[in-house]
Amino acid sequence: MRRLEAYDMVVLMMAVALTCFGVVMVYSASSIMAAKKFHDGFYFLKRQGVFAVVGFGIMALAMNIDYHFWKRAAVPILLGCLFLLALVLIPGIGGSAGGASRWIRLPGIRVQPSELAKLALIMYMAYSLDKKQDKVKFFSTGFLPYMLVLMVLLGLLLKQPDLGSALTMGGVAVVMLFAAGTRLSYIISMFLLALPFAYYAIMHVDYRRRRIMAFLNPWEDPTNTGFQIIQSWIAVGTGGLIGQGLGEGRQKLFYLPEAHTDFIFSVVGEELGFLGVMVIAAMFFLLVLRGIRIAVYAPDFFGRSLAFGIVTLLGIEAFVNMCVVTGLFPTKGLALPFISYGGSSLIMTMFAVGILLNISASTRSTP
């Protein structure tokens, strides 16, 4: 057990503050809906509180496990995630909601394997890139194998379907490869080859095509496909500079869908205003900035790749969620790290931060 001073205190404080803030905002965004649906206004608050406590415990555990352990565990964890992602697709085992099968139903809870799969991919790539440091510039050894692994993962995710997690994984993998020294020409070629498949996956699936059309012109169908983003704009817009006050938002009163999950940042904008939004965005920016610093000063290539992958994942998820809420990106079901309701997302995020903190402690103890 290390003393707290051994870790990067900025990352630790940001993770704790964002998690505690998230528990408060989940209650604010969900209490009315929970009272109507479950006859208990504290339903989501109690569950998110339990998730946060479990998350803090797992983060503390990960902080005290030497990050090199994940090098040995990377392949078994990835294989386990592939099994779980396949298990989700089996009727009777996988839980469905909103037309998607993304969860494994357990007594009292639902587990979302894609959240663990994101971290598993990062661990595997950090482990493999560490072994191939001198071969990473070669297509057959430093690029193609990772694309094959990524294709298997993305294929299982798209079967659920979960395009948001698939795109996030793809983005993290590409950034990690680029940071490790993969030739830019390989990445550009892969992107160009993937464009037709991405176009087909979006434009030949009705609900995805309608989301793109709603993104381009939500007012064309304001009561259906454009409803969500319009209500989000109303929430953020009515917040003004300082907001309506914590708990005083109106859009969460059955106007804004998914107010306590994907669109919780809209509730933040309405209740805490532009200043509140900027504080949360600044906290994420500071967390990512310190994470990059940990990666740069990590004592070895594995630690550097692992830290960089984790901070890239956190940065992409936060950035995409904020852009969706403000209408800069098409609507996509990605949680806001630490803040959105959901046990799998919160616990895996805090697990990842625990690993990042362990790397920071190893960095500080290295001359």
C-alpha positions as CSV (number, residue, x, y, z in Angstrom):
1,M,0.0,0.0,0.0
2,R,1.4,3.4,-1.0
3,R,0.7,6.7,0.6
4,L,-1.7,9.0,-1.4
5,E,1.1,11.4,-2.0
6,A,2.7,8.8,-4.3
7,Y,0.0,9.2,-6.8
8,D,-0.9,12.0,-9.2
9,M,-3.2,13.9,-6.9
10,V,-4.8,16.0,-9.7
11,V,-6.1,12.9,-11.4
12,L,-7.3,11.4,-8.2
13,M,-9.1,14.6,-7.1
14,M,-10.7,15.0,-10.5
15,A,-11.9,11.4,-10.5
16,V,-13.4,11.7,-7.0
17,A,-15.0,15.1,-7.7
18,L,-16.5,14.0,-11.0
19,T,-17.9,10.8,-9.5
20,C,-19.5,12.5,-6.5
21,F,-20.9,15.2,-8.8
22,G,-22.3,12.5,-11.0
23,V,-24.2,10.9,-8.1
24,V,-25.8,14.3,-7.3
25,M,-26.7,14.9,-10.9
26,V,-28.2,11.4,-11.4
27,Y,-30.5,12.1,-8.5
28,S,-31.4,15.6,-9.9
29,A,-32.1,14.2,-13.4
30,S,-33.9,11.1,-12.4
31,S,-35.9,11.6,-9.2
32,I,-39.2,12.6,-10.8
33,M,-39.0,9.8,-13.4
34,A,-38.0,7.3,-10.7
35,A,-40.9,8.3,-8.5
36,K,-43.4,7.7,-11.4
37,K,-41.9,4.5,-12.7
38,F,-40.6,2.8,-9.5
39,H,-42.6,4.7,-6.8
40,D,-39.2,5.6,-5.3
41,G,-37.6,9.0,-6.1
42,F,-34.3,7.7,-4.7
43,Y,-34.2,4.5,-6.9
44,F,-31.5,5.7,-9.3
45,L,-29.6,7.6,-6.6
46,K,-29.3,4.5,-4.4
47,R,-28.1,2.4,-7.3
48,Q,-25.6,4.9,-8.5
49,G,-24.4,5.4,-4.9
50,V,-23.7,1.7,-4.7
51,F,-22.0,1.7,-8.1
52,A,-19.8,4.6,-6.9
53,V,-18.8,2.8,-3.7
54,V,-17.9,-0.3,-5.6
55,G,-16.1,1.8,-8.1
56,F,-14.0,3.5,-5.4
57,G,-13.1,0.1,-4.0
58,I,-12.0,-1.2,-7.4
59,M,-10.1,2.0,-8.1
60,A,-8.3,1.7,-4.8
61,L,-7.5,-1.9,-5.6
62,A,-6.2,-1.1,-9.1
63,M,-4.1,1.8,-7.6
64,N,-2.2,-0.8,-5.5
65,I,-1.7,-3.5,-8.2
66,D,1.5,-3.1,-10.2
67,Y,0.4,-2.2,-13.7
68,H,2.8,-4.8,-15.1
69,F,0.3,-7.4,-13.9
70,W,-2.0,-6.3,-16.7
71,K,0.7,-7.2,-19.3
72,R,0.4,-10.9,-18.2
73,A,-3.4,-10.7,-17.9
74,A,-4.0,-8.8,-21.2
75,V,-4.6,-11.8,-23.5
76,P,-6.9,-13.8,-21.1
77,I,-8.9,-10.7,-20.4
78,L,-9.4,-10.0,-24.1
79,L,-10.4,-13.6,-24.8
80,G,-12.9,-13.4,-21.9
81,C,-14.4,-10.2,-23.3
82,L,-14.8,-11.8,-26.7
83,F,-16.7,-14.7,-25.0
84,L,-18.9,-12.2,-23.1
85,L,-19.6,-10.2,-26.2
86,A,-20.7,-13.4,-28.0
87,L,-22.8,-14.4,-24.9
88,V,-24.8,-11.1,-25.1
89,L,-26.2,-12.2,-28.5
90,I,-27.7,-15.4,-27.2
91,P,-31.4,-15.1,-26.5
92,G,-32.3,-15.6,-22.9
93,I,-28.9,-14.5,-21.7
94,G,-28.5,-11.1,-23.3
95,G,-30.7,-8.4,-22.1
96,S,-32.4,-6.1,-24.6
97,A,-33.4,-2.4,-24.4
98,G,-34.3,0.1,-27.1
99,G,-33.8,-2.6,-29.8
100,A,-30.3,-3.4,-28.8
101,S,-28.9,-6.4,-26.9
102,R,-25.9,-5.1,-25.0
103,W,-26.3,-6.5,-21.5
104,I,-25.9,-9.8,-19.7
105,R,-28.7,-10.1,-17.2
106,L,-27.7,-11.1,-13.6
107,P,-29.9,-11.0,-10.5
108,G,-30.6,-7.4,-9.7
109,I,-28.2,-5.9,-12.2
110,R,-27.2,-5.8,-15.9
111,V,-23.6,-6.1,-17.0
112,Q,-22.4,-4.4,-20.2
113,P,-19.4,-6.3,-21.6
114,S,-18.5,-3.6,-24.1
115,E,-17.3,-1.4,-21.3
116,L,-14.8,-4.0,-20.2
117,A,-13.9,-4.7,-23.8
118,K,-12.7,-1.2,-24.3
119,L,-10.2,-1.5,-21.5
120,A,-9.3,-5.1,-22.6
121,L,-8.4,-3.8,-26.1
122,I,-6.1,-1.1,-24.5
123,M,-4.4,-3.7,-22.3
124,Y,-3.8,-6.1,-25.2
125,M,-2.5,-3.4,-27.6
126,A,-0.2,-2.0,-24.9
127,Y,1.1,-5.5,-24.2
128,S,1.6,-6.4,-27.9
129,L,3.1,-3.0,-28.9
130,D,5.6,-3.4,-26.1
131,K,6.7,-6.7,-27.6
132,K,6.9,-5.3,-31.1
133,Q,8.6,-1.9,-30.5
134,D,11.1,-2.5,-33.3
135,K,8.5,-3.9,-35.7
136,V,5.7,-1.4,-35.3
137,K,6.6,0.3,-38.6
138,F,6.0,-2.9,-40.6
139,F,2.6,-3.5,-42.0
140,S,2.5,-7.3,-41.5
141,T,3.6,-7.2,-37.9
142,G,2.9,-3.7,-36.6
143,F,-0.5,-2.9,-38.1
144,L,-2.4,-5.8,-39.7
145,P,-2.6,-8.0,-36.6
146,Y,-4.3,-5.2,-34.6
147,M,-6.7,-4.5,-37.4
148,L,-7.8,-8.2,-37.4
149,V,-8.3,-8.2,-33.6
150,L,-10.2,-4.9,-33.9
151,M,-12.4,-6.2,-36.7
152,V,-13.5,-9.2,-34.6
153,L,-14.4,-6.9,-31.7
154,L,-16.2,-4.4,-33.9
155,G,-18.1,-7.2,-35.6
156,L,-19.4,-8.4,-32.3
157,L,-20.3,-4.9,-31.2
158,L,-22.1,-4.1,-34.5
159,K,-24.2,-7.3,-34.0
160,Q,-25.7,-5.9,-30.8
161,P,-25.8,-3.2,-32.4
162,D,-23.5,-0.7,-30.6
163,L,-22.0,1.6,-33.2
164,G,-20.9,4.2,-30.5
165,S,-18.7,1.7,-28.7
166,A,-17.4,0.4,-32.0
167,L,-16.3,3.8,-33.2
168,T,-14.8,4.6,-29.8
169,M,-12.7,1.4,-29.8
170,G,-11.6,2.1,-33.4
171,G,-10.6,5.7,-32.5
172,V,-8.6,4.5,-29.4
173,A,-6.8,1.8,-31.4
174,V,-5.8,4.2,-34.1
175,V,-4.5,6.8,-31.7
176,M,-2.5,4.2,-29.8
177,L,-1.0,2.8,-33.0
178,F,-0.1,6.3,-34.2
179,A,1.5,7.2,-30.8
180,A,3.5,3.9,-30.9
181,G,5.0,4.9,-34.3
182,T,2.9,3.1,-36.9
183,R,3.2,4.8,-40.3
184,L,0.6,7.4,-41.0
185,S,0.1,6.0,-44.5
186,Y,-1.2,2.8,-43.0
187,I,-3.7,4.6,-40.9
188,I,-4.9,6.8,-43.8
189,S,-5.2,3.8,-46.1
190,M,-7.3,2.0,-43.4
191,F,-9.5,5.0,-43.0
192,L,-10.2,5.3,-46.7
193,L,-10.9,1.5,-47.0
194,A,-13.3,1.7,-44.0
195,L,-15.3,4.6,-45.4
196,P,-17.6,2.5,-47.7
197,F,-18.3,0.1,-44.9
198,A,-19.1,2.9,-42.5
199,Y,-21.4,4.5,-45.1
200,Y,-23.2,1.2,-45.6
201,A,-23.5,0.6,-41.8
202,I,-25.0,4.0,-41.3
203,M,-27.1,4.8,-44.4
204,H,-28.5,1.2,-44.9
205,V,-29.8,1.0,-41.4
206,D,-33.0,2.9,-41.1
207,Y,-32.7,4.3,-37.5
208,R,-29.0,5.4,-38.1
209,R,-29.9,7.1,-41.4
210,R,-32.8,8.9,-39.6
211,R,-30.3,10.1,-36.9
212,I,-28.0,11.5,-39.5
213,M,-31.0,13.3,-41.2
214,A,-32.0,14.6,-37.7
215,F,-28.5,15.9,-37.1
216,L,-28.5,17.8,-40.4
217,N,-32.0,19.3,-39.9
218,P,-33.7,18.3,-36.6
219,W,-36.6,20.8,-37.3
220,E,-37.7,18.7,-40.3
221,D,-39.2,16.1,-37.8
222,P,-39.2,17.9,-34.4
223,T,-41.6,15.5,-32.7
224,N,-39.8,12.3,-33.7
225,T,-36.2,12.0,-34.9
226,G,-35.3,15.6,-34.0
227,F,-37.0,15.6,-30.7
228,Q,-34.1,14.6,-28.5
229,I,-31.6,17.1,-29.8
230,I,-34.1,19.9,-29.8
231,Q,-35.0,19.2,-26.1
232,S,-31.3,19.1,-25.3
233,W,-30.8,22.5,-27.0
234,I,-33.7,23.9,-25.0
235,A,-32.2,22.6,-21.8
236,V,-28.8,24.0,-22.5
237,G,-30.2,27.3,-23.8
238,T,-32.5,28.0,-20.9
239,G,-29.6,27.5,-18.4
240,G,-28.1,30.8,-19.4
241,L,-24.9,31.9,-17.6
242,I,-25.6,30.6,-14.1
243,G,-28.4,28.1,-14.6
244,Q,-31.9,27.6,-13.1
245,G,-30.4,26.1,-9.9
246,L,-29.6,22.6,-8.9
247,G,-32.7,20.5,-9.1
248,E,-34.8,23.2,-10.7
249,G,-34.5,22.1,-14.3
250,R,-37.7,21.5,-16.4
251,Q,-36.5,19.5,-19.4
252,K,-36.0,16.4,-17.2
253,L,-39.7,16.4,-16.5
254,F,-40.4,13.9,-19.3
255,Y,-39.3,16.2,-22.1
256,L,-35.7,15.2,-22.4
257,P,-35.2,11.4,-23.1
258,E,-32.4,9.7,-21.3
259,A,-31.9,12.7,-19.0
260,H,-30.0,10.7,-16.4
261,T,-27.8,8.7,-18.9
262,D,-26.7,9.9,-22.3
263,F,-28.1,13.5,-22.0
264,I,-27.2,14.2,-18.4
265,F,-24.8,17.0,-19.6
266,S,-27.9,18.8,-20.9
267,V,-29.3,18.8,-17.3
268,V,-26.0,20.2,-16.1
269,G,-26.3,23.0,-18.6
270,E,-29.9,23.8,-17.6
271,E,-29.4,23.7,-13.9
272,L,-25.8,25.0,-13.5
273,G,-25.6,27.1,-16.7
274,F,-22.7,28.0,-18.9
275,L,-20.4,28.4,-15.9
276,G,-21.2,24.9,-14.7
277,V,-20.7,23.4,-18.1
278,M,-17.3,25.0,-18.5
279,V,-16.2,23.9,-15.0
280,I,-17.0,20.2,-15.8
281,A,-15.4,20.5,-19.3
282,A,-12.3,22.1,-17.6
283,M,-12.1,19.2,-15.1
284,F,-12.2,16.7,-17.9
285,F,-9.5,18.7,-19.8
286,L,-7.3,18.8,-16.8
287,L,-7.8,15.0,-16.2
288,V,-6.8,14.3,-19.8
289,L,-3.8,16.7,-19.7
290,R,-2.5,15.1,-16.5
291,G,-3.1,11.7,-18.0
292,I,-1.0,12.6,-21.0
293,R,1.7,13.8,-18.7
294,I,1.7,10.4,-16.9
295,A,2.0,8.6,-20.2
296,V,4.9,10.8,-21.4
297,Y,6.9,10.2,-18.1
298,A,5.9,6.5,-17.7
299,P,9.0,4.4,-16.9
300,D,8.6,1.9,-19.8
301,F,6.9,1.5,-23.2
302,F,4.1,-0.7,-21.8
303,G,3.2,1.8,-19.1
304,R,3.3,4.6,-21.7
305,S,1.0,2.8,-24.1
306,L,-1.4,1.7,-21.4
307,A,-1.6,5.2,-19.9
308,F,-2.0,6.8,-23.3
309,G,-4.8,4.4,-24.3
310,I,-6.7,5.0,-21.0
311,V,-6.5,8.8,-21.3
312,T,-7.5,8.6,-25.0
313,L,-10.6,6.6,-24.1
314,L,-11.7,9.0,-21.4
315,G,-11.1,12.0,-23.6
316,I,-12.9,10.6,-26.6
317,E,-16.0,9.5,-24.5
318,A,-16.3,12.9,-22.8
319,F,-15.7,14.9,-25.9
320,V,-18.2,12.9,-28.0
321,N,-20.9,13.0,-25.3
322,M,-20.5,16.8,-25.0
323,C,-20.6,17.3,-28.8
324,V,-23.8,15.1,-29.1
325,V,-25.6,17.0,-26.3
326,T,-24.8,20.4,-28.0
327,G,-25.7,19.1,-31.5
328,L,-22.2,19.1,-33.0
329,F,-22.3,15.3,-33.5
330,P,-25.2,13.0,-34.5
331,T,-27.1,11.5,-31.5
332,K,-25.2,8.4,-30.3
333,G,-25.6,6.4,-27.1
334,L,-22.3,7.1,-25.3
335,A,-22.2,7.8,-21.5
336,L,-20.4,10.8,-20.0
337,P,-17.6,9.2,-17.9
338,F,-18.1,9.4,-14.1
339,I,-21.4,11.3,-14.4
340,S,-23.9,9.4,-16.5
341,Y,-26.0,6.7,-14.7
342,G,-24.8,3.2,-15.2
343,G,-22.8,0.7,-13.2
344,S,-20.7,-0.9,-15.9
345,S,-19.6,2.4,-17.3
346,L,-18.8,4.0,-13.9
347,I,-17.0,1.0,-12.4
348,M,-14.9,0.4,-15.6
349,T,-14.0,4.1,-15.8
350,M,-12.8,4.1,-12.2
351,F,-10.9,0.8,-12.7
352,A,-9.1,2.5,-15.7
353,V,-8.3,5.5,-13.6
354,G,-6.9,3.3,-10.8
355,I,-4.5,1.7,-13.4
356,L,-3.5,5.2,-14.5
357,L,-2.8,6.3,-11.0
358,N,-0.6,3.2,-10.4
359,I,1.4,4.2,-13.4
360,S,1.7,7.7,-12.0
361,A,3.1,6.3,-8.7
362,S,5.6,4.2,-10.6
363,T,6.7,7.2,-12.6
364,R,7.2,9.4,-9.5
365,S,9.3,6.7,-7.8
366,T,11.6,6.4,-10.9
367,P,14.6,8.8,-10.8
